[in-house]
Structure formats: structure tokens, C-alpha cells
């Protein structure tokens, strides 16, 4: 029980990071990896993401996972499970205001606006 409380405390202070290992055959997860985060990295994380709700962070993670392709709002809806498009729009605006993501308009056959992690170049 003490170990569980200690791990929970470290996770809440962003001193431990839990990552999923790459999928094995048939999309079965191969396991998880726990990584210790330094005090400096933890404070940088809190400066960048502190105060974000769970849904805000989930949307950011899905956009970041998309890499240079970015994600349409409708794709975010299916990948996050957030069904209300107004909620997704509000989260995108909040993340853009904090300069965590940016949007760009594609010039391909149909002009569409896509969300992209702020530190990722657009793949046009």
C-alpha cells in the first residue's frame, strides 16, 4: 500500500512518466514503461501543461501523435471519444491560445483546417 501511495504521489507531481510500448502482432500492447522525470523536466512540464483538464491534455496528445499530418476536428472526435464538437473547438482554441498547437489550412483539393502540435512543421 505504501508503494502504491508513493507511486501515485510521484505521478501527480509529474515525476514519473508512464508510456505504452509499441504494439506487438495483432495490435496487442507489449507492456508499459515507467520513466523517472527529473525536477527540471517536471517543472518545465508544469509550466507548459499545468492547469489543463484531462480532456485538454488528451486532445493535445492525439494531435501530437499525428505528427506532421495533423488532425481534423472530426478525427479528434473519434480518437478522443469527445462527441460534442463545441467542446473540441473550445479545447483547440485554448491550446492555440497557450501556443501548444497551431492550425493550418491545406491547399490540397479541398481547403481544410487542421490542428498541429506547435513544434511540428506542417506536411503540406
DSSP file (Angstrom, degrees, kcal/mol; ACC not computed):
  #  RESIDUE AA STRUCTURE BP1 BP2  ACC     N-H-->O    O-->H-N    N-H-->O    O-->H-N    TCO  KAPPA ALPHA  PHI   PSI    X-CA   Y-CA   Z-CA
    1    1 A X     >        0   0    0      0, 0.0     4,-2.1     0, 0.0     5,-0.2   0.000 360.0 360.0 360.0 -38.2    0.0    0.0    0.0
    2    2 A X  H  >  +     0   0    0      2,-0.2     4,-2.4     1,-0.2     5,-0.2   0.894 360.0  50.7 -66.3 -38.8    2.9    2.4    0.8
    3    3 A X  H  > S+     0   0    0      2,-0.2     4,-2.6     1,-0.2     5,-0.2   0.912 109.2  51.4 -64.2 -41.8    4.5    1.7   -2.6
    4    4 A X  H  > S+     0   0    0      1,-0.2     4,-2.3     2,-0.2    -2,-0.2   0.911 111.5  47.0 -61.0 -43.8    1.2    2.4   -4.3
    5    5 A X  H  X S+     0   0    0     -4,-2.1     4,-2.4     2,-0.2    -1,-0.2   0.890 111.7  50.9 -65.3 -39.9    0.8    5.8   -2.5
    6    6 A X  H  X S+     0   0    0     -4,-2.4     4,-2.2     2,-0.2    -2,-0.2   0.922 111.8  46.8 -64.5 -43.7    4.4    6.7   -3.3
    7    7 A X  H  X S+     0   0    0     -4,-2.6     4,-2.4     2,-0.2    -2,-0.2   0.905 112.2  50.5 -64.1 -41.6    3.9    6.0   -7.0
    8    8 A X  H  X S+     0   0    0     -4,-2.3     4,-2.4    -5,-0.2    -2,-0.2   0.917 110.0  50.6 -61.9 -43.2    0.7    7.9   -7.0
    9    9 A X  H  X S+     0   0    0     -4,-2.4     4,-1.5     1,-0.2    -2,-0.2   0.918 111.5  47.5 -61.2 -45.0    2.4   10.9   -5.4
   10   10 A X  H  <>S+     0   0    0     -4,-2.2     5,-3.3     1,-0.2     6,-0.8   0.881 111.9  50.4 -65.4 -38.5    5.2   10.9   -7.9
   11   11 A X  H ><5S+     0   0    0     -4,-2.4     3,-1.4     3,-0.2    -2,-0.2   0.900 108.2  52.7 -66.2 -40.3    2.8   10.6  -10.8
   12   12 A X  H 3<5S+     0   0    0     -4,-2.4    -1,-0.2     1,-0.3    -2,-0.2   0.838 111.0  46.8 -64.9 -32.6    0.7   13.5   -9.5
   13   13 A X  T 3<5S-     0   0    0     -4,-1.5    -1,-0.3    -5,-0.2    -2,-0.2   0.336 116.1-117.9 -89.9   7.4    3.8   15.7   -9.3
   14   14 A X  T < 5S+     0   0    0     -3,-1.4    -3,-0.2     2,-0.1    -2,-0.1   0.834  79.2 126.4  59.6  36.3    4.8   14.5  -12.8
   15   15 A X      < +     0   0    0     -5,-3.3    22,-3.5    -6,-0.1     2,-0.4   0.546  67.8  49.1 -97.2 -11.1    8.0   12.9  -11.5
   16   16 A X  E    S-A   36   0A   0     -6,-0.8     2,-0.5    20,-0.2    20,-0.2  -0.979  71.0-158.2-125.0 143.0    7.1    9.6  -13.2
   17   17 A X  E     -A   35   0A   0     18,-2.7    18,-2.6    -2,-0.4     2,-0.5  -0.982   4.5-153.0-123.2 129.5    6.0    9.1  -16.8
   18   18 A X  E     +A   34   0A   0     -2,-0.5     2,-0.3    16,-0.2    16,-0.2  -0.894  18.6 178.5-104.5 123.4    4.0    6.1  -17.9
   19   19 A X  E     -A   33   0A   0     14,-2.9    14,-3.1    -2,-0.5     2,-0.5  -0.924  26.2-127.1-124.6 149.4    4.4    5.2  -21.6
   20   20 A X  E     -A   32   0A   0     -2,-0.3    12,-0.2    12,-0.2     3,-0.1  -0.819  27.6-126.4 -94.5 131.7    3.0    2.3  -23.6
   21   21 A X        -     0   0    0     10,-2.6     9,-0.5    -2,-0.5    10,-0.3  -0.358  43.8 -76.7 -71.7 157.3    5.4    0.2  -25.5
   22   22 A X        -     0   0    0      1,-0.1     8,-0.7     7,-0.1    -1,-0.2  -0.143  58.9 -95.6 -54.5 147.8    4.9   -0.3  -29.2
   23   23 A X  B     -B   29   0B   0      6,-0.2     6,-0.2    -3,-0.1    -1,-0.1  -0.317  35.6-144.4 -67.2 147.1    2.2   -2.8  -30.2
   24   24 A X    >   -     0   0    0      4,-3.5     3,-1.2     1,-0.3     4,-0.2  -0.058  52.6 -35.9 -91.2-160.7    3.1   -6.3  -30.9
   25   25 A X  G >  S+     0   0    0      1,-0.2     3,-0.8     2,-0.2    -1,-0.3  -0.341 131.7  17.0 -62.0 139.5    1.5   -8.6  -33.5
   26   26 A X  G 3  S-     0   0    0      1,-0.2    -1,-0.2    -3,-0.1     3,-0.1   0.766 127.8 -74.0  71.3  25.6   -2.3   -8.1  -33.9
   27   27 A X  G <  S+     0   0    0     -3,-1.2     2,-0.5     1,-0.2    -1,-0.2   0.755  86.6 152.3  59.2  27.1   -2.2   -4.7  -32.1
   28   28 A X    <   -     0   0    0     -3,-0.8    -4,-3.5    -4,-0.2    -1,-0.2  -0.774  50.5-114.2 -87.2 129.7   -1.7   -6.3  -28.7
   29   29 A X  B     -B   23   0B   0     -2,-0.5    -6,-0.2    -6,-0.2    -7,-0.1  -0.365  15.4-150.5 -64.4 139.0    0.2   -4.0  -26.4
   30   30 A X        -     0   0    0     -8,-0.7     2,-0.3    -9,-0.5    -1,-0.1   0.584  55.8 -84.3 -85.8 -10.4    3.6   -5.3  -25.4
   31   31 A X        -     0   0    0    -10,-0.3   -10,-2.6     2,-0.0     2,-0.3  -0.889  46.4 -72.2 139.8-170.0    3.5   -3.6  -22.0
   32   32 A X  E     -A   20   0A   0     -2,-0.3     2,-0.4   -12,-0.2   -12,-0.2  -0.887  26.3-146.8-127.4 156.9    4.2   -0.3  -20.3
   33   33 A X  E     -A   19   0A   0    -14,-3.1   -14,-2.9    -2,-0.3     2,-0.5  -0.987   5.8-155.4-125.5 130.5    7.4    1.6  -19.3
   34   34 A X  E     -A   18   0A   0     -2,-0.4     2,-0.4   -16,-0.2   -16,-0.2  -0.928  15.7-171.5-106.9 128.5    7.7    3.8  -16.3
   35   35 A X  E     -A   17   0A   0    -18,-2.6   -18,-2.7    -2,-0.5     2,-0.3  -0.967  22.0-125.6-124.8 134.7   10.4    6.5  -16.5
   36   36 A X  E     -A   16   0A   0     -2,-0.4     2,-0.5   -20,-0.2   -20,-0.2  -0.579  24.0-149.5 -75.5 138.0   11.7    8.8  -13.8
   37   37 A X        -     0   0    0    -22,-3.5    -1,-0.0    -2,-0.3    -2,-0.0  -0.935  14.8-123.4-112.9 130.9   11.4   12.5  -14.6
   38   38 A X     >  -     0   0    0     -2,-0.5     4,-2.4     1,-0.1     5,-0.2  -0.184  25.5-109.2 -67.4 163.7   13.9   15.0  -13.2
   39   39 A X  H  > S+     0   0    0      1,-0.2     4,-2.3     2,-0.2     5,-0.2   0.884 119.8  51.3 -60.2 -40.2   12.8   18.0  -11.2
   40   40 A X  H  > S+     0   0    0      2,-0.2     4,-2.1     1,-0.2    -1,-0.2   0.929 111.3  45.9 -65.5 -46.1   13.8   20.3  -14.0
   41   41 A X  H  > S+     0   0    0      1,-0.2     4,-2.3     2,-0.2    -2,-0.2   0.884 112.1  53.3 -63.8 -37.4   11.8   18.4  -16.6
   42   42 A X  H  X S+     0   0    0     -4,-2.4     4,-2.4     2,-0.2    -2,-0.2   0.914 109.0  47.4 -64.3 -43.4    8.9   18.2  -14.2
   43   43 A X  H  X S+     0   0    0     -4,-2.3     4,-2.2     2,-0.2    -1,-0.2   0.879 111.4  51.4 -68.1 -36.1    8.8   22.0  -13.7
   44   44 A X  H  X S+     0   0    0     -4,-2.1     4,-2.0     2,-0.2    -1,-0.2   0.909 110.1  50.2 -63.6 -41.4    9.0   22.5  -17.5
   45   45 A X  H  X S+     0   0    0     -4,-2.3     4,-3.4     1,-0.2     5,-0.4   0.928 111.0  48.3 -61.0 -45.9    6.1   20.2  -17.9
   46   46 A X  H  X S+     0   0    0     -4,-2.4     4,-1.8     1,-0.2    -1,-0.2   0.863 110.3  51.5 -66.4 -35.5    4.0   22.0  -15.3
   47   47 A X  H  < S+     0   0    0     -4,-2.2    -1,-0.2     2,-0.2    -2,-0.2   0.887 118.6  38.1 -64.9 -37.6    4.8   25.4  -16.8
   48   48 A X  H  < S+     0   0    0     -4,-2.0    -2,-0.2    -5,-0.2    -3,-0.2   0.910 135.3  16.3 -81.0 -44.2    3.7   24.1  -20.2
   49   49 A X  H >< S+     0   0    0     -4,-3.4     3,-1.9    -5,-0.2    -3,-0.2   0.448  85.3 130.3-114.1  -2.8    0.7   21.9  -19.3
   50   50 A X  T 3< S+     0   0    0     -4,-1.8     3,-0.1    -5,-0.4    -4,-0.0  -0.269  75.3  22.4 -57.6 135.4   -0.2   23.0  -15.8
   51   51 A X  T 3  S+     0   0    0      1,-0.3     2,-0.3     0, 0.0    -1,-0.3   0.391  87.8 133.8  89.8  -3.2   -3.9   23.7  -15.4
   52   52 A X    <   -     0   0    0     -3,-1.9    -1,-0.3     1,-0.1     2,-0.1  -0.617  54.0-126.7 -80.1 139.0   -5.0   21.7  -18.4
   53   53 A X     >  -     0   0    0     -2,-0.3     4,-2.3    -3,-0.1     5,-0.2  -0.316  29.0-101.9 -74.7 166.5   -8.0   19.4  -17.8
   54   54 A X  H  > S+     0   0    0      1,-0.2     4,-2.4     2,-0.2     5,-0.1   0.896 123.7  50.0 -58.8 -42.7   -7.8   15.8  -18.7
   55   55 A X  H  > S+     0   0    0      2,-0.2     4,-2.4     1,-0.2    -1,-0.2   0.886 109.1  52.4 -64.9 -38.3   -9.7   16.3  -22.0
   56   56 A X  H  > S+     0   0    0      1,-0.2     4,-2.2     2,-0.2    -2,-0.2   0.932 111.9  45.5 -61.0 -45.8   -7.4   19.2  -23.0
   57   57 A X  H  X S+     0   0    0     -4,-2.3     4,-2.6     2,-0.2    -2,-0.2   0.884 110.8  53.6 -66.9 -38.8   -4.4   17.0  -22.4
   58   58 A X  H  X S+     0   0    0     -4,-2.4     4,-2.2     2,-0.2    -2,-0.2   0.922 109.1  48.3 -61.6 -45.2   -6.0   14.1  -24.3
   59   59 A X  H  X S+     0   0    0     -4,-2.4     4,-2.1     1,-0.2    -2,-0.2   0.922 111.7  50.1 -61.9 -44.1   -6.7   16.3  -27.3
   60   60 A X  H  X S+     0   0    0     -4,-2.2     4,-2.7     1,-0.2    -2,-0.2   0.922 109.6  51.2 -60.5 -44.1   -3.1   17.6  -27.3
   61   61 A X  H  X S+     0   0    0     -4,-2.6     4,-2.6     1,-0.2    -1,-0.2   0.910 109.9  49.0 -60.4 -43.0   -1.7   14.1  -27.1
   62   62 A X  H  X S+     0   0    0     -4,-2.2     4,-1.2     2,-0.2    -1,-0.2   0.882 112.4  48.2 -66.5 -37.5   -3.7   12.9  -30.1
   63   63 A X  H  < S+     0   0    0     -4,-2.1     4,-0.5     2,-0.2    54,-0.5   0.915 112.8  48.3 -67.0 -42.4   -2.6   15.9  -32.1
   64   64 A X  H >< S+     0   0    0     -4,-2.7     3,-1.3     1,-0.2    -2,-0.2   0.892 107.9  54.8 -65.5 -39.2    1.0   15.3  -31.1
   65   65 A X  H 3< S+     0   0    0     -4,-2.6    -1,-0.2     1,-0.3    -2,-0.2   0.810  98.3  64.2 -63.1 -29.4    0.7   11.6  -32.0
   66   66 A X  T >< S-     0   0    0     -4,-1.2     3,-1.4    -3,-0.2    -1,-0.3   0.693  88.0-172.5 -69.6 -17.5   -0.5   12.6  -35.5
   67   67 A X  G X   -     0   0    0     -3,-1.3     3,-0.8    -4,-0.5    50,-0.4  -0.333  59.9  -8.7  64.9-136.4    2.9   14.2  -36.2
   68   68 A X  G 3  S+     0   0    0      1,-0.2    55,-1.6    54,-0.1    -1,-0.2   0.612 129.0  66.3 -75.4 -11.9    3.3   16.3  -39.3
   69   69 A X  G <  S-     0   0    0     -3,-1.4    -1,-0.2    53,-0.1    -2,-0.2   0.807  87.4-161.0 -77.1 -29.5   -0.1   15.2  -40.7
   70   70 A X    <   -     0   0    0     -3,-0.8     2,-0.4    -7,-0.3    46,-0.2  -0.126  16.4 -93.6  71.4-178.1   -2.1   17.0  -38.1
   71   71 A X  B     -C  115   0C   0     44,-2.2    44,-2.8    -4,-0.0     2,-0.2  -0.998  19.4-130.7-139.2 140.2   -5.7   16.1  -37.3
   72   72 A X     >  -     0   0    0     -2,-0.4     4,-2.0    42,-0.2     3,-0.3  -0.510  33.7-112.0 -77.7 157.3   -9.1   17.4  -38.4
   73   73 A X  H  > S+     0   0    0     40,-0.4     4,-1.9     1,-0.2    -1,-0.1   0.874 119.2  54.7 -58.7 -38.0  -11.6   18.2  -35.6
   74   74 A X  H  > S+     0   0    0      1,-0.2     4,-1.4     2,-0.2    -1,-0.2   0.850 106.5  51.1 -67.8 -31.8  -13.8   15.3  -36.8
   75   75 A X  H  > S+     0   0    0     -3,-0.3     4,-2.6     2,-0.2     5,-0.2   0.879 107.3  53.6 -69.6 -37.4  -10.8   12.9  -36.4
   76   76 A X  H  X S+     0   0    0     -4,-2.0     4,-2.3     1,-0.2     6,-0.4   0.890 103.9  57.6 -61.3 -38.0  -10.2   14.3  -32.9
   77   77 A X  H  X S+     0   0    0     -4,-1.9     4,-1.4     1,-0.2    -1,-0.2   0.920 112.4  38.6 -59.2 -45.4  -13.9   13.5  -32.1
   78   78 A X  H  < S+     0   0    0     -4,-1.4    -1,-0.2     1,-0.2    -2,-0.2   0.864 117.9  48.2 -76.2 -35.2  -13.4    9.8  -33.0
   79   79 A X  H  < S+     0   0    0     -4,-2.6    -2,-0.2     1,-0.2    -1,-0.2   0.789 120.9  34.7 -77.2 -26.9   -9.9    9.4  -31.5
   80   80 A X  H  < S-     0   0    0     -4,-2.3    -2,-0.2    -5,-0.2    -1,-0.2   0.697  98.1-127.5 -99.2 -22.1  -10.8   11.0  -28.1
   81   81 A X     <  +     0   0    0     -4,-1.4     2,-0.8    -5,-0.4    -3,-0.1   0.515  62.6 138.5  83.9   3.9  -14.3   10.0  -27.7
   82   82 A X        -     0   0    0     -6,-0.4    -1,-0.3    -5,-0.2    -2,-0.2  -0.759  30.3-176.0 -82.9 112.4  -15.4   13.6  -27.1
   83   83 A X        +     0   0    0     -2,-0.8     2,-0.7    -3,-0.1    -1,-0.2   0.712  54.3  87.3 -89.1 -20.6  -18.7   13.7  -29.1
   84   84 A X    >>  -     0   0    0      1,-0.2     4,-1.7    -7,-0.1     3,-0.6  -0.708  60.8-159.0 -85.3 114.1  -19.6   17.4  -28.7
   85   85 A X  H 3> S+     0   0    0     -2,-0.7     4,-2.4     1,-0.2    -1,-0.2   0.798  91.4  60.1 -63.4 -27.3  -17.9   19.4  -31.5
   86   86 A X  H 3> S+     0   0    0      2,-0.2     4,-2.3     1,-0.2    -1,-0.2   0.877 103.5  50.8 -66.6 -36.2  -18.2   22.6  -29.4
   87   87 A X  H <> S+     0   0    0     -3,-0.6     4,-2.5     2,-0.2    -2,-0.2   0.926 111.2  47.8 -65.9 -44.6  -16.1   21.1  -26.7
   88   88 A X  H  X S+     0   0    0     -4,-1.7     4,-2.7     1,-0.2    -2,-0.2   0.917 111.7  50.2 -62.8 -42.7  -13.4   20.1  -29.2
   89   89 A X  H  X S+     0   0    0     -4,-2.4     4,-2.4     1,-0.2    -1,-0.2   0.913 111.1  49.1 -61.5 -42.7  -13.5   23.6  -30.7
   90   90 A X  H  X S+     0   0    0     -4,-2.3     4,-2.3     2,-0.2    -2,-0.2   0.908 111.9  48.3 -63.4 -42.4  -13.1   25.1  -27.3
   91   91 A X  H  X S+     0   0    0     -4,-2.5     4,-2.7     2,-0.2     5,-0.2   0.923 110.8  51.0 -64.8 -43.9  -10.2   22.9  -26.4
   92   92 A X  H  X S+     0   0    0     -4,-2.7     4,-2.4     1,-0.2    -2,-0.2   0.920 110.8  48.8 -59.9 -43.9   -8.5   23.6  -29.7
   93   93 A X  H  X S+     0   0    0     -4,-2.4     4,-2.4     2,-0.2    -1,-0.2   0.906 111.4  49.7 -62.5 -41.2   -8.9   27.4  -29.1
   94   94 A X  H  X S+     0   0    0     -4,-2.3     4,-1.6     2,-0.2    -2,-0.2   0.923 112.3  47.1 -63.3 -44.2   -7.5   27.0  -25.5
   95   95 A X  H  <>S+     0   0    0     -4,-2.7     5,-2.8     1,-0.2     6,-1.0   0.858 112.7  49.7 -67.0 -35.2   -4.5   25.0  -26.8
   96   96 A X  H ><5S+     0   0    0     -4,-2.4     3,-1.4    -5,-0.2    -1,-0.2   0.896 107.5  54.1 -68.7 -39.7   -3.8   27.5  -29.6
   97   97 A X  H 3<5S+     0   0    0     -4,-2.4    -2,-0.2     1,-0.3    -1,-0.2   0.860 109.6  47.6 -62.1 -35.2   -4.0   30.4  -27.1
   98   98 A X  T 3<5S-     0   0    0     -4,-1.6    -1,-0.3    -5,-0.2    -2,-0.2   0.409 114.6-121.7 -84.5   2.6   -1.4   28.7  -25.0
   99   99 A X  T < 5S+     0   0    0     -3,-1.4    -3,-0.2     2,-0.2    -2,-0.1   0.800  78.5 123.6  60.6  32.7    0.7   28.2  -28.2
  100  100 A X  S   <S+     0   0    0     -5,-2.8    18,-2.8     1,-0.1    19,-0.4   0.742  77.9  18.3 -88.9 -28.2    0.7   24.4  -27.7
  101  101 A X  E     -D  117   0C   0     -6,-1.0     2,-0.3    16,-0.3    16,-0.2  -0.899  66.4-157.8-134.3 165.9   -0.8   23.8  -31.1
  102  102 A X  E     -D  116   0C   0     14,-3.3    14,-2.7    -2,-0.3     2,-0.3  -0.934  13.3-134.1-136.1 162.0   -1.3   25.7  -34.3
  103  103 A X  E     -D  115   0C   0     -2,-0.3     2,-0.3    12,-0.2    12,-0.2  -0.875  18.8-175.7-116.0 154.2   -3.7   25.4  -37.2
  104  104 A X  E     -D  114   0C   0     10,-2.0    10,-2.7    -2,-0.3     2,-0.6  -0.987  23.1-125.9-143.8 154.6   -3.0   25.5  -40.8
  105  105 A X  E     -D  113   0C   0     -2,-0.3     8,-0.2     8,-0.2     2,-0.1  -0.895  25.9-132.1-105.2 124.4   -5.2   25.3  -43.9
  106  106 A X        -     0   0    0      6,-2.7     6,-0.3    -2,-0.6    18,-0.0  -0.424   7.3-156.8 -72.1 145.9   -4.4   22.7  -46.5
  107  107 A X        +     0   0    0     17,-0.2     4,-0.1     4,-0.1    -1,-0.1   0.239  58.0 115.0-105.7  10.8   -4.1   23.7  -50.1
  108  108 A X  S    S-     0   0    0      2,-0.3     4,-0.0     4,-0.1    16,-0.0  -0.069  94.9 -60.5 -69.0-178.8   -4.9   20.2  -51.4
  109  109 A X  S    S+     0   0    0      1,-0.1     2,-0.5     2,-0.1    -1,-0.1   0.753 130.6  35.5 -39.8 -43.3   -8.1   19.6  -53.4
  110  110 A X  S    S-     0   0    0      2,-0.0     2,-0.5     0, 0.0    -2,-0.3  -0.964  88.4-126.5-116.4 126.9  -10.4   20.7  -50.5
  111  111 A X        +     0   0    0     -2,-0.5     2,-0.3    -4,-0.1    -4,-0.1  -0.577  42.4 165.4 -71.5 120.9   -9.3   23.5  -48.3
  112  112 A X        -     0   0    0     -2,-0.5    -6,-2.7    -6,-0.3     2,-0.5  -0.970  35.6-124.5-136.9 152.0   -9.5   22.3  -44.7
  113  113 A X  E     - D   0 105C   0     -2,-0.3   -40,-0.4    -8,-0.2     2,-0.4  -0.843  30.0-171.4 -99.1 133.6   -8.2   23.5  -41.4
  114  114 A X  E     - D   0 104C   0    -10,-2.7   -10,-2.0    -2,-0.5     2,-0.3  -0.949  20.1-128.5-127.6 142.3   -6.1   21.1  -39.4
  115  115 A X  E     +CD  71 103C   0    -44,-2.8   -44,-2.2    -2,-0.4     2,-0.3  -0.728  30.7 179.0 -90.1 142.1   -4.7   21.2  -35.9
  116  116 A X  E     - D   0 102C   0    -14,-2.7   -14,-3.3    -2,-0.3   -52,-0.1  -0.996  37.3 -97.1-143.7 141.0   -0.9   20.5  -35.5
  117  117 A X  E >   - D   0 101C   0    -54,-0.5     3,-2.0   -50,-0.4   -16,-0.3  -0.345  39.3-121.7 -58.3 141.0    1.4   20.5  -32.5
  118  118 A X  T 3  S+     0   0    0    -18,-2.8   -17,-0.2     1,-0.3    -1,-0.1   0.778 109.4  50.1 -61.7 -30.1    3.1   23.8  -32.3
  119  119 A X  T 3  S+     0   0    0    -19,-0.4     2,-0.4     2,-0.1    -1,-0.3   0.264  94.6  92.1 -94.1  14.0    6.7   22.4  -32.5
  120  120 A X  S <  S-     0   0    0     -3,-2.0     2,-0.1   -53,-0.1     3,-0.1  -0.913  74.3-128.0-111.4 130.4    5.9   20.3  -35.6
  121  121 A X        -     0   0    0     -2,-0.4     2,-0.2     1,-0.1    -4,-0.1  -0.467  35.3-103.1 -71.9 148.2    6.4   21.6  -39.2
  122  122 A X        -     0   0    0     -2,-0.1     2,-0.9     1,-0.1   -53,-0.1  -0.476  20.2-143.8 -72.6 140.7    3.3   21.2  -41.5
  123  123 A X              0   0    0    -55,-1.6    -1,-0.1    -2,-0.2    -2,-0.0  -0.807 360.0 360.0-103.3  88.2    3.4   18.4  -44.0
  124  124 A X              0   0    0     -2,-0.9   -17,-0.2   -18,-0.0    -1,-0.1   0.461 360.0 360.0 -87.5 360.0    1.6   20.1  -46.9
